[in-house]
Amino acid sequence: MNNWLNKLERKYGRYGIPNLTNILVAGQILVLAIELFIDRTITGWLGLNRFLLLQGQVWRVISFIFIPFSGGSILSVVLGIYFTWFIGTALEREWGDFRYTVYLLSGVLGTVLGCLLTGVTASTYCLSLSLLLAFAMLYPEVQLLLFFVIPIRVKYFGVFAAVLWVFSFLGASLPGKLDYLLSMLNVWLFFAPPWSTAPSAHGCAGSSGNGRTGDKPSRENGIPERPQTLRYSEI
């Protein structure tokens, strides 16, 4: 996978989207604000639905990513948005604009394919989970403060989230199982053996020249190149 990404980056690296996480998070904050204060039906106009998509509402292939994943309360939504920003910006600094764009958009593509093939209404659950799993595999020793109190290494948080995904997958119908698998397309492409290893922009040949290829240790936002014992207050 690294060789394939290197070739792709050399040829198309200039098309990497800078500050993609900030764009994603800004959109989610805007949608949340509209839903809370202006129009509670806004998500109905943005969600990914096969029937509506085939009726010509093509904006839904992108607009659904701006619907924040809800854990059942406003607080969980707000913390989820912050978590998306936290891990997304760290991945951007690790991989650079182009690789991060490929990772995020391949997850979007998989979700859209899953919706079209199965008819299952899509959400941002798997997209958010894919960011967490990538972060956990790149920074396994970082410590988060669960509920601002309980220290937990992100690798265990990632394992727990992956186990929940497996249970959801096993409990789903056959179309639902296919949708779950396709929605994690970016994880399979970047991390699944035997064709892939966790891609890193550090020391890669053929950088895109966009100034954000991750060739320096990332210390912005408190994330060093490979953090070991840092602590962050999280959900």
N, C-alpha and C positions, 0 to 999 in steps of 0.2 A: 504493500500500500504506500509506503514511503516513496518508493521509486516512481510509482504512478502519480503521486501527489507532486513530487519534484518536477516531473515532466509537465504536468498540468500548470504548475505555478510558473515555470519558466515561460510558458506560452501565454497564459492568461492571468498572470498574477496581478496585472494592473486593474483587473475587474473586481478585486477584493473590495468589500464595502467597509470603509472606515467607520468606527464607532457604531457598529451594528447593534451591540447590546443596548447602547443608549437610545437608539432609535426604537428598538423593541420595547424597552421599559417605558419610554415616553409615551408610546402608543397605548400601552396597557394602563398607565396612569390616567391618560385622557379618557379612555373607555370607561374606567372605573368611576371617574368624576361625572361623566355624562350619565352613567347608570344610576348613580346616587342622587344627583341633583337636577337632572333635566329629563331624561327619558329612560325608564327602566327596561324598555324593549330593545335597546340598542344592540344587545348581543344577538338578538334574533335576526338583525340585518347583517351581522358579520360572521356568524357561525358557518362552519363547513358542512353542508348538507347536499347529498347527491342529487335529490330531486330538484332543489332550487338551483344548484349549479348547472344542471342540464337544461334548465329553463332560461339560461343565459346570464345568470348572476355570477359572472366569472370573477368578480372582485373577491369572492369568498376564498379563493385559493391562497390569498395572502392575508386578507383581513382577519381570518380566524386566529392568527397568531397574536393579535392584539387583545384577545379576550383573556384576562388573567385566570389562571387555574384557581378554582375556589375550593377551599377545604371546609366550607360551611359557615364561615363568619368573615366579617370585614377584616378583622385582625389577621386571620390566616391569609387573606388575599394580599394585604399590605406587606406582610412578612415574606410571602411568596415572591412578590415583585422585587423586594429588596434582595432576596436570596438569588433571584435570577440575575440582577445587576451585579452582585458580588462575585458569583462564580463565572458569569459570562465575561466580565471585564478581565478576570484572571486568565481565562482561556484565550481571549484575544491577545493578551500580552505574551502568552506562552507560544501560541501558534502563529501569530500574525494575522493580518486582515484576511488574506486569501484563504488560508486553511480553515479559519474559523467560519468564514462565509460558506465554504463548501460543507462543513460539518452541519451548520444550522440549516442551510437550504436543502441538504439531502434529507434531513429529518422532516422538513416541511413537505418535500416531494413524496417521501414514504407515506406520510399521513394523508396526503391528497390521493395517492394511489389506493391506499387502504379504503378510504371513503368511497371512491369511484367503483372499486371492485366488489365491495361488500355491502355498501349502502349504510354502514354504521356511521352515525353522526359523530364527527371528529371533535376532539378537544385538544388543549395544549398539555395534557397530562404527560404523554410520552415525550414530548419535546422538552418539557421542563426536567423530566427524569433523565433524559439523555445528557443534559448539561451537568446534572449532579453526578452521574456515573463517570463522565469524562473527567470532571474535577477530582473525584475520589481516586481515579486511577493515576492521575498526574500528581496529585498532592495528598497521598494517603495518610500522612502523619500530621497534617494540620488538625488542630483541635478547635471544635466549635463549642459554644456554651448553649446547650439545649435548654430552652426556656430561660436563658440568661443565667443559669445556675449550674447545670449539670455538664461537666466537660466530657466530650466524646470525640474520638478521632473520626475524621471524615470518612475513612475507609469503612468503619462500622456503620456509619450513617448510610453510606452507599449500599452496603450489603443488606441492611434492613429494608431500604427502599426497593432494591432488586427483588428481595423475597416477596414483598407486597405485590410487585408486578407479576411475579410468577404465579402467585395465588389468584390474582385477577385473571391472568391468562388461562389458567387451568379451569376456572369457573365460567369462562366465557363460552358462547356458542361457537360453532365452527367458523362462521363468518367473523365473529368477534376475535377468535384466535388469529386468523389471517390479518385482521386489522391491527392487532397488537404487534405482530411480527413486522409488518410493513412500516408501522409508525416508528419503529426503532431502527430503521434502515441506516441512519448515520452511525449508530453504535456498532452495528455489524460491519459496516464498511471500514471504520477506523480501528476497531479493537478486536474483532473476532478472528481467531486463528483459522487456518494456517497462513492465510495470505496477508495478514495485517499485524503490525505492531503499533503501539501507541505512537502516533506521529508527533514529532517535536520540531519546532522551527529552529532550535538551537543548532548552529553549525551546518544548516542545510545549504547545499549548493543551489544556485539558481534562485536567489531571493528575488522577490518581485520589484524591489526598489521602491516600495511604498513607505519605507522608513519605519515599518512596524512588523518586522519579520521575527521578532523574538530572539534575535541573536545576542541580546544582552540580558543578564539576570534582571528579572522584573522585581523591583522593590517598591513600585508605586502600589498604593492600596494595601501596603503591608505584606505583599506576597513576594518572597524571594524566589530564586530559581527553583529550589526544591525545599520548601519549608518543612521543618521537623516538629517544632513544638509551639508554633504560634497559636494564639487563642483569639477567637472571634465570637462576639455575642451574636447568636443567631436564633432561630425559631425554637 
